[in-house]
């Protein structure tokens, strides 16, 4: 009989373990209610009896729980209607052998408490009989069990012993303590919802002035000493507009020619370098002649000279969208006199006129 009670108590908690969902450390408060069999110490000469418990508790770490519990049992003396009523309160700690991925586990229990005994007796011909002895005694509890967890509910099956340090018993005057065996099944009802663990998103990298270019001039805010430059301006390394002149003096042509001289190619190569350094820069390609010849002829010649420089620049990698023209101005814009050979040589030229 006692073996059957033990097996039922231990297996009840694991009965539904295959269908429940395992969960992590759950620190919600819970209420408990249990029912079991109290196998009485034979020294009392009382019958085994049912007992009930009520309590509350919580997990205080991933493996430890603490419970407070009250209990009640009311056994009869063997073959008599006299009672040895017992009720008390305990504080118990349980260590749970939890394994990740499994929703049931064994545990061990230890605790202390106080037990109230109300012992009826009839020791005729004693003048005190019939009577009732009442006393409160310290108790100690030890036990083992299984717990199965089902989110908001849990089930415990447990067997253990409770020692009551009672040395004033009338029916067992030579005993100083009684040890009862307790086998029980307890239901836990958890209060509230399980707190959701929120994993914080990684913080976005903090931008610094080195990552920003508010005026879009290609110079970061840390280095930009002119933070309000206008789009299209030629900008220096410090972010400030620069006065830029592309000097093509020396890009002159032989009389009545539109082909570049070797010395002119070196000057144009430098102009290409400047245009590549300042990609936002736009220029007009303008051709000019001296005053020798008709206006119509000189106009055509100036256009051919402008086209020669234009083609040089585009072949060197300058995007055509940055070049205005090629435009020819004939003899209309001299920069020197046309009365001397030297002056006329200067007027036979091509210019890059900065437009921004």
N, C-alpha and C positions, 0 to 999 in steps of 0.2 A: 504493500500500500504506500509506504513512505517513498519507495523508489519511483513509483508511478507519479507521485506528486512532484518530485524533484525533476523528472524528465519533462513533464508538462510545463513546468515553470520556465526551464531553460530554453525549450524549443519554441515556446509561444512567440517570443520576441523576434525570432528569425523566420517565422512561417512565411512572410510575404517578402523576404529580402530580395528575391529575384526580380520582382516587379517594381521596386521602389527606386527612386533616383538619388544617387549619392550627392552630397553637397559639402561645401567647405565649412570652415569654422562658423558656427551660428551662435551669436551671443544674445539671442532674444531670451527674455524671461519666459518661463513656462509654468503651468499648473500641473499637478500630478494627482492621480487618484489610483489606488491599488487595492487589490483583493488577494488574499492568500490563506495558507494554512499555517497555523502556529502549532508546531509539535512541541508540547509542553515538557518541561523537565520532569522526569518521573518522581523526583523527590517531593514535588508538590502533591502528588497523588491526584492530579486533575486530568480531565479529558482533553485530547487535542481538539482545537477549535478553529473556526474561521476568524480572520482579523481583517480590518480595513485600515487604509491610510489616506491622508490628504496632505498636500504640501505644495511647495513652489521652489524654484531654483533656476539656475542658468549655467551655461558654460562660461568659465572665466578665462580660458585659454583653449588652444586647439585640442588639448587632451584632458583638462581638468574641469569638473563641474562641482558645484556646491548646492546642496538641497537642505531645506528645512521641512520637517514632516511631523505630523501627529498620527498616533496609532491608537486603535482600540480593539480589545478582545475580552471576552466574558466567559471563561471556561467554568464548567461545573466540576465539583469534586467527584471523583470516580464513584459511581453508585449512589450519589447523593444529590439533593437539590440545592445544596449550598454552593455558593459562587466564590471564585477567586478573581474578581474583576481587575483588569489591568488597562491603563491608558497612560500615554506619555508623549513626549516630544523629543526629537533627535535633530542633530546637525550632522550631515554626512558629506564626505568628500569622495568623489569617484575619479579614478584614473582610467581613461578610455584608451584602448589600444586601437586607435583609428588607423586604417590603411587607405591611402588615396585610391579612388576609383571604386570603393566598396561602401555600401550604405549600411552595413551592420558590422558590429565589432564586440569583442568581449571587454569587460571592465572589472575592476576590483573596487570594493567599497570599505570605508572605515569611518566610524563616527562615534560621538558620545551623545548622551541625553539624560533625561530624567524620566522615571517610570513611577506612576502612582499605583499602589496596590491596595485593594479593598477586600480583605480576606474574612469571609464569614466562617464562624466555627460554633460548634456545640459540643464542648468537652465536659459533659455531665459527669460527676456531680460538682464540677467547679462552680463557685458562686458567680463567676463572670459569664457563664454560659446561659443561654446562647448569646453571642456577641459578634462584633466585627472589628477587626484590626485594620487600621488605615496608616499607611506610611508612604513616603516618597523616597526613592533611591536612585543613585547614579547608575547609568547603564553604559555599556560599550558594545558597539556593533562591528562585525566583520562579515564580508560576503563577497561573492563573485556573481557575475551575470552577463547577459547578452543584451545589447540594445540595437534595435533596427530603426532607421530614421526615414520618415516619409514627408519631408518638407515641413508642413505645419504640425505634424503629429510625429510621435515616436512611441515605441513600445519596448518595455524592459521586462525581461524574465530573470528572476534573481533567487538565489538561495544563500542563506547565511545564518549566523547565530547572533543572539542578543543575550548578553550577560547582565543580570540585574543584581546589584550588590545589596541584597536584602537579607539582613541578619536578625529580623525581629518576627519571623513567621511563627505562628502558633502551631500549625500542623507539622512544621519541620523545624523545630527549635534548634537543632544541631547544625543547620545549614547557614552559611554566610552569604551564599549567592545561588542564583538559579540560571541555567543556560538553556534557552529555548532555540529550536531550529525553526527558521522562517523561510517558507517558499512562497513566492508571490509573482503576480503579473501586474505591471503598472503602466498606465496610459499617460503620456505627456502631451499637453496641448500648448503649443507655442503662441505667444501673444504678439500681435503686430506682424508687419511684413518684414521680410528679410531685407536688410539694407543692401542697395545695389552698389557694387564697387565700380566707381567710374575711373577709368584710366585717363589721366589728363593727356591731351594732345601735346605733342612736342611744341614748345614755344617757337614761334616764327623768329628767324634770325633778326636781330636788331640791326636796322639800317643805320649807317653812319653817313657823314657828309661825303665820304669817299665813294659811296654807292649812289649818290644823287647828283643830278644835273638839272636844276630847276629851269634854267633858261635855254636848255637844249643846244648849247654851243659846243659840246664835245669836251668841256673841261669840268671836272667834278667840283662840287660845292666847296670842298676843302681848299682847292687850289685856285678857285675862281675869285679874283679880286674885283671883277666887274659883273655882279650877278644879274644884271638887267640888260645884257647885250641883246641887240636886235638880230633876228634871223637873217642870214644872208651876208652879214658883215664878215670881213676877214678878222679872225680872232687869233691872238697870240697864245703862248703856253700858259699865261696867267689869266686867260679868260677875257682879256680886254681887247677892244678893237685895235687894229694896227693900221697905220698909214702905209699902204702898200702901192708901190709903183713898180711896174715891170718895165725896166729900161731896155729897149731894143736898139739903143744907139749902136751903130756899127752894122745893123742888118740893112745894109745898103746894096743896091744893085748896080751893075755896070750899065753903061749908057745903052738904052733901048733893049735891055735884057730883063727877063723875069725868072731867071735861075739863081739859086742861092750860091754865093761864094763860100769857100771853105771857112773863112773867118766868121761868116754869118751863122753857120751851123753851130759853132761853139756857143754863140750868144743865145741861139734858140734852145739849145740843150739846157742852159741855165734857166730859161723861161719855163721849160717843161718841168724842171725840178720845183720851181716856185708854185706852179699850178697844182702839182701833186701834193705839196705840203699843205696847201689851203684848198681843199676839195670844194668848198662852198663858193669859191671865187668864180665870177663870170667876166669875160673880157670880149671886147670887140676887136676883130682882126681887120685893120684898115691899111689900104695901100695908097701910095702917093708917088707922084712923078715930079720932074722939074718942068720948066716952062718951054722947053724945046719941043716943037711939033704942034700939031693942031689939038684943040681941046678934045675932039672926039677920039683921036688916036691915044692921047694921054689918059683919057678915062678908061679905055679898054686895057691899056698897059697897067694902070694902077690896079684894076680888078684882077688881072692875071697875077700880079705880084702878091696881092692879098691872098689869092687862092693858093699860091705856092707856100706861103707861111701856114695857112689853114691846114693844108694837106700834111705838112710836116708835123704839126701839132697832133692831129688826129692819128697819124701813123705812129706817133710816139706814145699813144695811149690816153691822150686827153679826150674826154667824152665830148662829142659834138654839141651836146645840149648846153655846154658851158661856153660855147663860142658863138658870138654874134658875127654875122657876115658869111663869107668874106665880102667886105665893102671896099669899093674903090672911090677915091676922091680926086683922081686926076691931078692937075696942077693947082687945085683950088686952095690948098692949105700948106703953103710953103713955110718952112721953119728958118730959112736963110735966104739970102739974096740969090736970084737967078742970073746975076750979072757976072759971076765968077765961076770958074770950074769947081772950086772948093764948095761954094754955096750950092751949086746945082747938084753936086754929089750928095750933100746932106739931104736935099729935098727928095732924092730918089730912094725912098725908104718904105718900110712897113712898120706899123705900130700896134701894140696891144693896149687898148684903152680899158682900164678897169671900170666895170659898170656897177659895182656895189661896194 
